[in-house]
Amino acid sequence: MKSPLLIALEGLLSATNVEPERMQRILAAAKDSATETAEEYWRTRQAAAALDVHPKSLWRIARRGQLHPIKRSARAVRWRKSEVMKLAAEGIA
C-alpha cells in the first residue's frame, strides 16, 4: 500500500510531465527514504541517565561539542539517542 505522500508525489510528477524513467527513479528514492526508521530522541534526564551524569553535566558536554541538543522550544530540549549511545560507548573524556 502506498503512503499518501507517495501518491501525492506521483500525482505532482504526472502533472508536471516528467519523463516516465525519471519519475520512476524519483519515486523509488522517495520510497526508500520513507522506509527508513525515524530517529529517536531523549529528554535531558533520559540522556543524562544513559551517560550516568547529572543533567547539568550534559550541558557541559554539549558546550564541548560532544553532543548537540535539539531545541524544540526554550524548555523542550531533546538529544539524539544514537549520539548519546555512541558517546556512552566511547566514554566521556
ABEGO torsion letter per residue (X at the ends): XBBAAAAAAAAAAAAAGBBAAAAAAAAAAAAAAAABBBBBBBBAAAAAAAAGBBAAAAAAAAAAGABBBBBABAABBBBBAAAAAAAAAAEBX
